[in-house]
Amino acid sequence: MEFVRHLLVFLHLLGMAMLIGTLMLQLKVGKDAPVNKGWLHGAGVQLVTGLALMLLAPLTNQDYNHMKLGIKLLVLVVIGVLAVLYVTKDKAPKWFSPTLGGLVVLNVGLAVFWA
């Protein structure tokens, strides 16, 4: 069971890397470019693996801070909703990339610094 937990943590970190990579890509193509679908993929991987880790917690004797995870889930849902709203548009508003980038960095900061 420990291997499964480590695999899920690995995939969760890859989802975070996808979001950071998508941010870098979005910033490189410019503010008038369409929204990259990587936002959706990264948020989806983060959501699925995060929920799987939470559901697996009783089997692996892990004790998670539910307040922290609830806030992280809320931030991730905002990222996902914004991505869904703007992925079909021809171009994203100027505030889109900095806002989603800030939310991703906030989520990483919550994960690392909130014990």
C-alpha positions in Angstrom: 0.0 0.0 0.0 2.9 2.3 0.7 4.0 2.0 -3.0 0.6 3.1 -4.1 0.8 6.2 -1.8 4.3 7.0 -3.1 3.0 6.6 -6.7 0.1 9.0 -6.1 2.4 11.5 -4.5 4.7 11.3 -7.5 1.8 11.8 -9.9 0.5 14.7 -7.7 3.9 16.4 -8.0 3.8 15.8 -11.8 0.4 17.5 -11.9 1.9 20.5 -10.1 4.8 20.5 -12.5 2.3 20.5 -15.4 0.7 23.6 -14.0 4.0 25.4 -13.5 5.1 24.4 -17.0 1.8 25.5 -18.5 2.2 28.9 -16.8 5.7 29.3 -18.3 4.3 28.3 -21.7 1.4 30.7 -21.4 3.7 33.6 -20.4 6.0 32.8 -23.4 3.3 32.9 -26.0 2.0 36.2 -24.8 -1.1 37.7 -23.4 -3.2 37.5 -26.6 -2.7 33.8 -27.1 -5.5 31.2 -26.5 -5.5 29.4 -23.1 -3.3 26.3 -23.1 -5.2 23.1 -22.3 -2.4 22.1 -20.0 -4.2 24.1 -17.3 -7.1 21.6 -17.4 -4.8 18.6 -17.6 -2.6 19.7 -14.7 -5.6 20.7 -12.5 -7.3 17.3 -13.3 -4.2 15.3 -12.4 -3.9 17.3 -9.1 -7.5 16.8 -8.3 -7.7 13.1 -9.0 -4.4 12.2 -7.2 -5.2 14.5 -4.3 -8.6 12.9 -3.7 -7.0 9.5 -4.1 -4.4 10.3 -1.5 -7.1 11.5 0.9 -9.2 8.4 0.4 -6.2 6.2 0.9 -5.2 7.9 4.1 -6.9 5.5 6.5 -5.3 2.5 4.8 -1.8 4.0 5.1 -2.2 5.4 8.6 -1.6 9.0 7.3 -3.1 11.9 9.3 -3.7 14.9 7.0 -4.7 18.5 8.0 -8.2 18.7 6.6 -8.4 22.5 6.8 -5.2 22.8 4.7 -6.5 20.2 2.2 -9.9 22.0 2.0 -8.2 25.3 1.2 -5.9 23.7 -1.4 -8.9 22.0 -3.0 -10.7 25.4 -3.2 -7.7 27.0 -4.8 -7.5 24.1 -7.3 -11.2 24.3 -8.1 -10.8 28.1 -8.9 -7.9 27.2 -11.2 -10.0 24.6 -12.9 -13.1 26.8 -13.3 -11.1 29.7 -14.7 -9.4 27.3 -17.1 -12.7 25.8 -18.3 -14.2 29.2 -18.7 -11.4 30.6 -20.9 -10.1 27.5 -22.7 -12.8 27.9 -25.4 -12.2 31.6 -25.9 -9.9 32.9 -28.7 -7.7 34.7 -26.2 -7.4 35.0 -22.5 -7.7 38.3 -20.6 -4.5 40.0 -19.5 -5.0 39.0 -15.9 -5.5 35.3 -16.7 -1.9 34.0 -16.6 -0.7 36.1 -13.6 -3.8 35.1 -11.7 -3.5 31.4 -12.4 0.2 31.5 -11.8 -0.3 33.2 -8.4 -2.9 30.5 -7.5 -0.5 27.7 -8.4 2.3 29.3 -6.4 -0.2 29.8 -3.5 -1.1 26.1 -3.6 2.5 25.0 -3.7 3.3 27.3 -0.8 0.4 25.9 1.2 1.6 22.4 0.6 5.2 23.1 1.6 4.9 25.7 4.4 1.7 24.7 6.2 2.5 21.7 8.4 
